[in-house]
Amino acid sequence: MNPKYTLVLAVLVVTAGCSNTQSATEADFGNSKGSLVSAQSANPAAQSNPSSEAVTGIDPDYANAVIQALREDVSKPEEVQDPLAIRVLGQGGN
């Protein structure tokens, strides 16, 4: 093959990789995070039109569940003071 044709072919291949068209992944980049945030909102419409008013209330059932979880799931001081045992394979006989 003639070296000129080889050079032209190489230049065409290299410049073809420099195109500005977006792939399907690049075109949709970031939309997944946005849809997850929107799905986690109690009122997705408020994200596009947020209120400047302060929050003045909370769902009583939700508040009670949060308080109960905080009261029940806190570690006891006796448990926290216990020494931490880390076993590596071959140590400690087990």
Helices and strands as residue ranges (DSSP letters): H 3-16, H 24-27, H 31-40, H 45-48, H 60-72, H 77-80
